């Protein structure tokens, strides 16, 4: 099935979308973008490093996660807690934010009032959708939701931006949570298997090619 059998890479739920795009040609399984993403992962493996992407919106997301969960609980009248369990199957691995017992919530803390999606359709996002599909599969549940939460940005991250877009705690809590729901689709889980299997084969070939081109 795969050339060496040693490195059965599993795709993280958060980066699954990178390989799920459809190629232009019907004869291909992986798109050009998917191959580029796999080449980057192969480079990280060969050179032994992890690309860490950082930005102020990402920093905010990490720093206010507990606050966003508290905001969600306040509007849903729930007492959900942050999930710390990572689950893995033969193809993918992931750690969802909240597992309710029969559904998943993934928290996305918006950067500012400007970027906060007020309507669910504005919050639909292919990357997040594939992430949630991975979680539904791993946790074996039929429903998952993106929960966009708008909480005030930590002062040191705002920089020169308009404070009004970042200091939002005076706004009604209900207006600061937007839920985008998804339902499980087992056919798409089959598609994930096919893409990951193809990605593994391509990954091995890239590693071999790097080795070949750097043997002098």
N, C-alpha and C positions, 0 to 999 in steps of 0.2 A: 504493500500500500504506500509506504513512504520509504525513501531511499536508505536512511540509516537506522531509523527506529530509536535513535538515542535522544533526540530532542523533540519530543512531542509538545510543541508550544501550544499554550492555551491562551485564547484571546480574552483580554480584560473587557468586561461589560462596557466600560467607559470608552474603549477604543474600537469596539466592534464595528461601528458605522464605517470606519476606514476601509474595511474590506467588503462591505455589503453592497456597494454601488454596482449597478448593472453595467457590463461592458457594452461597447457599441456593436461589436460583432457577436452574432448568435453562437459562433463556434467557440468562443472564449468563456471561461468561468469567471476570471478575475478582470476587473477594469484596470485601465492604466493607473488610476489613482490608488487602487488597492495594491497594485504591484509596487508603486512608489512607497506606500506605507510599510509594506513588508520589507523592502530594501533597507529602510531606516531601522527597522527592528533587527534585521540581520547585522547591520553595521554596529548597533549597540551591543549585540551579543559578541561579535568578533573582537571589538575593541574594549569590551568590559565597562560600559558606562550606561547611565540612564539619563535620557533627555528630561530635564526638569523645566517645564514651562511655567513661568511666573509672570504675574501681572497684578495690577491693583485690584481688578475685579475678582481674580482668583484668591488673592490674599484676603479680601473682604469675606468671600464665601467661607474660607477656613475659620476666620476669626468670629463670625457671627452665627455659625451653624446652630449652636445651642439656643440662641435668641430666636432664630427662625423656627426651630422646632417648637419653642414655647409659644410663638405667635400662632402657628398652625393649631396647636392644642387649644389655644384660647378661643379660636373661631369654630373649631369642630367639637368643642366640649369633650376632649379626649385627654388621655395622659400617656401618649406615645413616647417611647424612649428611643434614643439612638441605638441602632443595631450595630453590633461589633463582630458579628459572625461572618466569615467569608465562606462562600460555598463554591464548589467546583464540580463540573462533570467532565466528560471526556473531551469536550471542545472548548468550554469557556470557564471563566472564573469571575466572581464579583462579590461585592459587599454593598448591599442596599442600605439606604439611610434608615428606613423604618419598615418593619415587618409587623403587620397588625394581627397576624394569625390567618387572615384570608385575603390580604391585599398588601401591596407595596406602595410606599410614598417615597419619592426621591425629591429632596429639598434642593431648590435652586435659589440662592439668595441674590436678588437683582442688585446690580451695581448702583442704580439711581432711579429716581422717579421717571426719568427720561427713558430708561431701558426696560422698565417693568411692564410686562404685557398685561393690559387690563382686560382683554378678552381672551378666552381659551384659544381661539384660532390664531392669535398673535403669538401664542406660546408653543405652537406646534413646531417640533424641531426633530429632524431625522436622526441626529446623533443621539439625542435623549431618548427618542423612541426605541432605537435598537438597544440602548442601555436597559430600558425598562423591559423589553422583550426578553433579554438575557435574564433579568431578575425573575420574571414570571416563570420562566423555564426552571431556573435553579431552585426557586422556592415552591414550585408547583402550585401556583395560584392563578386565578383567572382574571384578576384586575390589578392594574398598576396606575399610579398617578404621578405626574410631575406636579409638585407644589411650588409655585413661584412665590417667594416671600419677600416682602419689602420692609427692611428694618434700617435704622439709621446707620450710616457709614462711620466707622471709627475715624475720629478727627484727623489722625496722622496720615490717613490714606486719601483724603479728599483733595489735597493739593490746591490748585487754583480754581477748581470748579465751583459753580454756584452752590453755596451752602443749602439753599432752599430745596435743591434736588436730592440732597443727602440726609437732611434732618427731617425725618418723616414720622416721628413717634406721635405727633399730634393728630395724625390722620386716623380715622376710624379703622380698627383692626380688620374688619370684614373687607374693606377696600384695599387691603394690603396683602391679600392672599388670592392667587388665581390658580385654579386646579385644571389640569389638562389630563383627562382620563384615557386609558388605553385598555383594550381587551386582548386576552391571549389568543394567539393564532398559531396552531401547531404546524401548519404548512410552512410558516416563516421559520419555525424552529428547524424544520428539515432543510430549509434553504441555508440556514446558519451552518449546519453540519457540512453541507456540500462546499460552501465557501471556505470554511476552516480547513477541511481536508485538502482543498486545492492550494490554499495559502501555505500549508505546511510543506507541500511538495516544492512550491516556488521558493520558500524560505531556505530549504536545504540546497536548492540549486544556486541561490544567491551566495550562500556561505561558501560553497565549493568554488564559485566563480571568483569571489574575493581572494580566496586562497591561491587560485591558479594565477590571477593577475599580479599577485604580490610574491610570487616565487621567482627569485632571480638566480 
